[in-house]
Every structure is written in structure tokens, then in C-alpha cells.
């Protein structure tokens, strides 16, 4: 009986040791949700759509122009032992996550924005045809989150820079071009894929909101819509 108990204790001890070891070991990669929570956005009054307007704004999938070997990578985690683990977006590419963020922001502003994400290479001669008044596309010039694991806090740093291009879809003309970006840093006691994703979402939201806080952008939108 004592032998059986000792054997069971050894088995449990072995299992616990495995769990502890695997729990402490760094994963091969981190996969995070990258999205913009538009519910927290404050839309400027001068940007809001006229309720009587039938104007439509289409969004094109962004182009990733970052100079790197694997553009699926959106960051890295520097583990406590100095090892670096890559961060990838979960379920959706960064190019579509940016486009979806702009789409949801404009919907909150009262504009009609189709679900379909257009494909556009940002060349004026290749502006796709459609029923929309305005087409918005652009480039991801910079996007990276870095987390340095530490004690008692972890340091999250996110860099983002976007080039946004507005086009008159009916006339096939590029209207306006603007660059927006930010450098966001935060100390956080927690570390998880959810926290990583939240920091990217904050940076994406800040870039989108900076874009539409520009009164020149709002004026261009209104001018085309009024035609």
C-alpha cells in the first residue's frame, strides 16, 4: 500500500514538474487580435455626416510597405532571459485590420460604408469603379509592438505610421494624401496576448482619430460628397 502511494506521488510530482516547466517556457510565437474599438471614439462635429446624405465611402485594403523579410510579423517580445519571440496578428492581416478600423470609425460618424474591402494599388489610373463617392486606401509604413518582459512591470512600446490616400471614385482622381503616426509606450504589470493586442489597438485608434481630426480631411470629404 505504501509502495503504491509512493508510486502515485512520484507520478503526480512528475506531471507537476512538466506543467511548471512548460508554463515557464516561452512560446514559439504570440498571436494577437488586432482591432480598433470605435465605441470609445469621439467624433468631431465638423466630420459627422449629414443625416439626409446618401453619400457612400468605400475602403481599400491597405498595402504593407514595411522593409522586412516577413510582413506578417507585427512585433516581438523580449523575454526575461533575453530571447525574442515574434508577434503575429490573429485571424486577420494587419492590412485589413487598418482598413476595418477606418471603416468602423466612419460608420460611427454616420457615413454609409460598404462591408466589401476594395483592392487598390494606390495608382490614380487603377482606381476601381464602384458606386461610392470616395475611396480611402493607403500604406502601412511602420507597425511594430515591442514588449520587454520585466519585474514588477512589463514595458510595451508601439510604433505606427500610415499614409492615407483619398480618391474621388466617380471621377477617378486622387484628392488628398496625409501621413499619420504615433509612438505609444506603457508600463503594465500584466503580460498576455490580450494585453499585447490591446496596446496595438490603442495605437491604431490614435492614428485613425488623428487623421479625421484634421479639418482639411473633413473638408475634402464634404466637398466631394456635396457634388
Buried (B, 14 or more C-beta within 10 A) or exposed (E): EEEEEEEEEEEEEEEEEEEEEEEEEBEEEBBBBBBBEBEEBEBEEEBEBEEEBEBBBBBBBBBBEBEEEEBEBBBBBBBEEEEEBBBBBEEEBBBBBBBBBBBBBBBBBEBBBBEEBBEBEBEEEEBBEBEBBBBBBBBBBBBBBBBBBEEEBBBBBBBBBBBBBBBBBBEBEBBBEBEBBBEBEBEBEEBEBEBBBBBBBBBBBBBBBBBBBBEEBBEBBBEBBEE
